[in-house]
Structures are given as C-alpha cells and as structure tokens.
Amino acid sequence: MNYVAALLLYTYGNTTSTSPRGEVTLEQEEAAFWTLVFINYERNWRGVYTDRMPKLFSLIQTFEKRLVREVKGVVELMKEHKLNVIDCFGHHFISLMASTLPFQFSARIMDVFLFSGEKILFDVLVRLVQISRDEILDQPDTECLFNFLKREMVQRSFEKYTSKLNFLIPCAQTETLRRKD
C-alpha cells in the first residue's frame, strides 16, 4: 500500500505542483487520499490487503489461468520447481506494479487502472512474461527461476525494450482514455 500511496503523491506532485522543488501541497495530498479510497472501495482493492487476502488469491488464480493459456510452458516449469504463482507475482498486484516498474510507467498503469480496473495488471504482466519466456525457460535451477521471475524479469524487459514500452499497455485501453478526455 505504501508503494501505491507514494506513486499517487508522486503523480499528483509532478502533474500539478507549482512549487519549484516539486513539494506536495495539502490539496494534492488530499487528492491522493481520496484516490486511495476509490481504489480500496470502488475498485474493491481492500481485499488484497485484508486478512486472508481473498482478492489477491482471486487475482492470482485469474492470472495463472491466463499464463497457462497464453504463455506455454511457464506455469508448468514453475510447478516442476515447486514455485507458486503468488510467491513470484503477488507483489505486482499488492503494489499495483509500483514496486517494480519505473515511476513514470507505473503512473501510466495507474491511470488505466483507475479508469478501467485490474485488467491492465493482467495484460502488462502477461506481456512481460511473454517477452521473457525464453529466458524463463532457460533458468538452470529453482533459485535462479524464482529470482528471475520475482526480481529480474521486469528490469531486464525494461532494459531491452526501453524505446518500445507502449506495447505493454494495450492500445484499446489508452485510446479509450483519450476519447473520454
């Protein structure tokens, strides 16, 4: 939740700040607070953080089904190594991807998430796994596979595709945002 709050404060501070040092005003802090309320109640994200995390487990279950359907071999390899999808990918959902992505890109994902919901998280994560599939399947042991999925995959993808990051956010979702403005 701290990553989400920090991302919101960063976003509001950088887009509306008149301070030369980028300081966050009380109004920007209040906007970030009400956005957190919206995320937790309107987007039903509170269940990601509550006791037994029912929303998180539901998200992981949906994500795992998409991985099985859209990225052949990855979930099977994880199961061979006795790795759970939640252990490798849960942090992306808990932080709305703000803990692993550069802030500017996280802010774009947050915009789409606020407008159209959690589908953006699935879409981006599945794309990251798709472009990293060969590297995932080449991991020599359980520890390397776990570290790659949890820590290295996102960073390496950004290093390789820095100039083509728009492909991670589906065009239909960003087009819908533009039309609503």
C-alpha positions in Angstrom: 0.0 0.0 0.0 2.9 2.3 0.7 4.1 2.0 -2.9 0.6 2.9 -4.2 0.4 5.9 -1.9 3.9 7.1 -2.9 3.0 6.7 -6.6 -0.1 8.8 -6.1 1.7 11.5 -4.3 4.5 11.5 -6.9 2.0 11.7 -9.7 -0.1 14.4 -8.1 3.0 16.4 -7.1 4.6 16.2 -10.6 1.5 16.9 -12.6 0.0 19.8 -10.6 2.8 21.2 -8.4 3.6 24.9 -8.8 6.5 24.6 -6.3 10.0 24.7 -7.9 11.1 21.9 -5.6 8.0 19.7 -6.5 6.7 19.8 -3.0 3.3 18.2 -2.4 0.5 20.6 -1.3 -2.3 19.8 1.1 -4.7 19.6 -1.9 -2.5 17.2 -3.7 -2.2 15.0 -0.6 -6.0 15.1 -0.2 -6.5 14.1 -3.8 -4.1 11.2 -3.3 -6.0 10.1 -0.2 -9.4 10.1 -2.0 -7.8 8.2 -4.9 -6.7 5.6 -2.3 -10.3 5.4 -1.0 -11.5 5.0 -4.6 -9.0 2.2 -5.2 -9.9 0.3 -2.0 -13.6 0.6 -2.2 -14.7 1.3 -5.8 -12.1 -1.0 -7.3 -12.5 -3.4 -4.4 -8.8 -3.5 -3.8 -9.2 -3.6 0.0 -9.5 -7.4 -0.2 -5.8 -7.5 -1.4 -4.7 -6.2 2.0 -7.3 -7.7 4.4 -7.0 -10.8 6.5 -6.5 -13.9 4.3 -6.2 -11.6 1.2 -9.2 -13.0 -0.7 -8.9 -10.5 -3.6 -5.2 -11.3 -4.0 -5.8 -15.0 -4.3 -8.6 -14.4 -6.8 -6.3 -12.2 -8.9 -3.5 -14.8 -8.8 -5.9 -17.5 -9.8 -7.1 -15.5 -12.8 -3.5 -14.6 -13.7 -2.4 -18.2 -13.5 -5.2 -19.3 -15.9 -4.1 -16.6 -18.4 -0.5 -17.6 -18.1 -1.4 -21.3 -18.8 -3.5 -20.2 -21.8 -1.2 -17.5 -23.3 2.4 -18.4 -22.3 3.1 -22.1 -22.8 5.5 -23.8 -20.5 6.0 -21.2 -17.8 3.5 -22.4 -15.2 4.4 -26.0 -15.9 8.1 -25.1 -15.2 7.1 -23.3 -12.0 5.2 -26.4 -10.8 8.2 -28.6 -11.6 10.3 -26.4 -9.4 7.5 -26.2 -6.8 7.1 -22.5 -7.1 3.7 -20.8 -6.6 2.5 -18.1 -8.8 1.6 -16.0 -5.8 5.2 -16.1 -4.5 6.6 -15.0 -7.8 4.0 -12.4 -8.9 1.9 -11.5 -5.8 3.9 -8.3 -5.1 3.0 -6.9 -8.5 -0.7 -7.0 -7.6 -0.2 -5.8 -4.0 1.7 -2.7 -5.1 -0.3 -2.2 -8.4 3.1 -2.8 -10.1 4.6 0.4 -8.5 7.2 -1.6 -6.6 8.9 -3.0 -9.7 8.3 -0.6 -12.5 9.8 2.9 -13.1 7.6 5.6 -11.6 6.7 7.2 -14.9 5.4 3.9 -16.3 3.7 3.0 -13.0 1.8 6.2 -13.3 0.6 5.3 -16.7 -0.6 1.9 -15.4 -2.3 3.6 -12.5 -4.2 5.9 -14.9 -5.6 2.9 -16.8 -6.2 1.0 -13.6 -8.2 3.9 -12.1 -10.3 4.2 -15.3 -10.9 0.6 -16.3 -9.7 -1.7 -13.4 -7.4 -4.6 -12.9 -7.4 -5.9 -16.4 -4.4 -3.7 -17.1 -2.3 -5.5 -14.5 -3.0 -8.9 -16.1 -2.3 -7.5 -19.6 1.1 -6.0 -18.6 2.2 -8.9 -16.6 1.3 -11.4 -19.3 3.1 -9.4 -21.9 6.2 -9.2 -19.6 6.1 -13.0 -19.2 5.6 -13.5 -23.0 8.6 -11.4 -23.9 10.7 -13.1 -21.2 9.5 -16.6 -21.9 12.8 -17.9 -23.4 14.8 -16.5 -20.5 12.4 -18.0 -18.0 12.6 -21.4 -19.6 16.4 -21.3 -19.7 16.8 -20.7 -15.9 19.1 -23.5 -14.6 17.6 -24.1 -11.2 14.8 -23.2 -8.7 16.6 -20.4 -7.1 17.5 -18.7 -10.4 14.0 -19.2 -11.7 12.5 -17.7 -8.6 14.9 -14.7 -8.6 14.3 -14.1 -12.3 10.5 -14.1 -12.0 10.3 -12.1 -8.8 13.2 -9.6 -9.3 14.9 -9.6 -12.7 12.2 -10.2 -15.3 10.8 -6.7 -15.2 14.1 -4.9 -15.0 15.6 -6.9 -18.0 12.4 -6.3 -20.0 12.8 -2.6 -19.5 16.4 -2.7 -20.4 15.7 -4.5 -23.7 12.6 -2.6 -24.7 13.1 0.9 -23.3 12.0 2.5 -26.6 9.0 0.3 -27.1 7.3 0.4 -23.7 4.0 1.4 -25.2 3.4 -2.2 -26.3 2.9 -3.2 -22.7 -0.2 -1.1 -22.3 -2.8 -2.2 -24.8 -3.8 0.4 -27.4 -7.5 -0.1 -26.9 -7.2 0.9 -23.2 -5.2 4.1 -23.9 -7.4 5.0 -26.8 -10.5 4.7 -24.6 -8.8 7.1 -22.1 -8.0 9.6 -24.8 -11.6 9.6 -26.1 -13.0 10.2 -22.6 -10.9 13.3 -22.1 
